[in-house]
């Protein structure tokens, strides 16, 4: 009876030690995932502000370019048209009939300049998004690789436990990857709709 109790006690100790090892391995793998998630979320959280700032500043600069161009051309045109002896008569006629069609060319050329600048703004915004999304996906890949290396370093008798824990965490990595893709879609659609408004 004493021998059975001793054997039973050793089995309980061994079982308890195995459970502790399993829990430790699962916790280590979860920690690697958590570090990865924190890093990815840190990259993504600041992205909205960066994208909005780059777009808003670029759009304001493009608008100013348009306005400055049209204003400069209009001022030069008005000086030529309304200068001289009979300028006042042309000015009065333009007030009644409206500006000559030639003025539309200033707006048309200004619009082309604006659109060229806005294309450059969109390219800058896309580059900002692309860089951060690429960094985030690389961080996820690094997290997965860290787990793989961790499992490979486990003693042979614990590698199966490590592989199981690694497989179980994959759904969390997939969810994190989906959140990165979703963020990318949101960020690309936001400046596109802002650009249409402009």
Residue pairs with C-beta under 8 A, 6 or more apart in sequence:
21 158
21 161
22 161
22 165
25 154
25 158
25 161
25 162
25 165
26 165
26 168
28 150
29 147
29 150
29 151
29 162
29 165
29 166
29 169
30 169
32 143
32 146
32 147
32 150
33 143
33 147
33 169
33 172
33 173
35 143
36 139
36 140
36 142
36 143
36 146
36 173
36 176
37 172
37 176
39 139
40 136
40 139
40 140
40 176
40 180
43 132
43 135
43 136
43 139
44 132
44 136
44 179
44 180
44 183
47 128
47 129
47 132
47 183
47 187
48 187
50 128
50 132
51 125
51 128
51 129
51 187
51 190
51 191
52 190
54 121
54 124
54 125
54 128
55 121
55 125
55 191
55 194
55 195
58 117
58 118
58 120
58 121
58 124
58 125
59 118
59 121
59 194
59 195
59 198
61 117
61 121
62 114
62 117
62 118
62 121
62 198
63 114
63 198
65 110
65 113
65 114
65 117
66 110
66 111
66 113
66 114
67 110
69 106
69 109
69 110
69 113
70 106
70 107
70 110
73 106
73 109
73 110
74 103
74 106
77 102
77 103
77 106
81 87
81 90
81 91
81 94
82 88
82 90
82 91
94 100
118 195
118 198
121 195
122 191
122 192
122 195
125 191
126 188
129 184
129 187
129 188
133 180
133 183
133 184
136 180
137 177
137 180
140 173
140 176
140 177
140 180
143 173
144 173
147 166
147 169
148 166
150 162
151 159
151 162
151 163
151 165
151 166
152 159
154 161
154 162
